[in-house]
Amino acid sequence: MKSPLIFLVLSGLQAAFAADLPNRDEFYWLSEINKATIVINHQEGLLDRNQAQKFGKTLQEVIDEGSQLGKKRPSTVISYEPLLITKGGLDVTLIHAGRSSQDMHATYRSAMLRDDLIALSNQLNQTMYSIWLLAEKNQQTIVPNYTNGVGAQPNSYAHYLLGYLAGFERDQQRIREAYERIDRCAMGTTVLNGSSWPLNRQKMSDYLGFAQIVDNAYDASQISSTDEPVEVAEIIISIALHASNLIEDITTQYAQTRPWILLTEGGKNTYVSSAMPQKRNPGLLIDTRADASNSISNALSPIIKAHNIQAGMSDAKNQKQNREMVQGAVKFIKELDEVINALVIDPNRALEELNNDWTASQEIADLLMRKYHIPFRVGHHFASNIVEYSKKFNIKPMDFTYEKAQMIFKESIVESEISGPLPLSEIEFKEALNPTQIVNNRKTVGGSQPSEIRRMLASQKQKLLAQSQWSKNKSEIINASLNKLDQDFQSLK
């Protein structure tokens, strides 16, 4: 049972994940860029107060109209500027000095990707939290694990889930690293080499909530602006691969007549076959896997589009498609969260499956080496011979006799330098075949023993909390900067 403090902290964490981010589209960011331009050019003495007030009033009218239901919200500079001209005359185009659609579009693409990465991180953290809770609940649940699709070794289900959390944590690390590279402002670089108009780039960056400017004007819209969606695409592919691996592991259970892990039946989780009454198809698993695969397909798009093009071409910069790419990823990660919360695990059935096979046989070789200094390969050969004999005569591990083990050991060491009887006692031999004993007796750092699982759960909890705080901090920086911009813009009136 969780301590009250941990429960409160994690409950607050869960609430933080659920917080919605504002839907800041291209029109919004073009408006903010125009606000900042007017404010900064007035501060720098490049626009007098009358001009700043007039242009600010015109801009506010365009913003107010675009905020009305059903009204146009232009997504490009060339479609936005005519609205300003219609309401304020040609003089309003003075605010375009020192700017270009190239740097303005590069800026809003970066700004929107920042929001998208925070949303992606929040949903991934929520799903990781659900996995963490499931792991905490199943520290003593012993299940089969598989390598190459074949039963390999017993493991704690918590340890297995912590492995996936480690993979998703690397995805969060990639998100944080990508965010730092995307959180740079291209404003003021114009097309590719700057302008004779001294637009204050640092102030533009500060007002729009960026951590820094893009240093090289050519890089800003010609190279960096293509790199950004490509890097986000690579992160999405990594998350999707981890998610689909986990989904497939669960789906495989449905091929068994008596699975040890299933979805809660009904709702969107499962559905009855139209022809075969006994079937309960795992619809949620199928949909989640398909959506993860779709995300990989969508994420390949900017990568392919960025291939074999001249610098600055717009192929990989389609903001609508790139935003849909991230939103699709958020969708399948949310579905994975639903999967995790719908899982029903049968520990007794999992243990039964382990005891029906020889997934514990490696422990025999390990024990012989560790305690009696029998070379591993000799012990491995002995254990392999036991498995071969047992499968031939359909003998389960718990039914295999100590006397038969002694006989097979004697046969197994004939061609080795080892002599003498099997050094393991009957109790040691039986314990070596006990899946629970094997899992609990591991000594490796990062292993499945209870002390290490508790350590890794605590460590992962701190990482979840830190990631939530990271998202919160980044959102607050952006929001504070935009609030300051709005205050200074309103002060022009």
Summary of the structure (lengths in Angstrom):
residues: 493
radius of gyration: 30.4
end to end distance: 58.7
largest distance: 102.6
contacts: 1586
relative contact order: 0.12
helix: 68%
strand: 5%
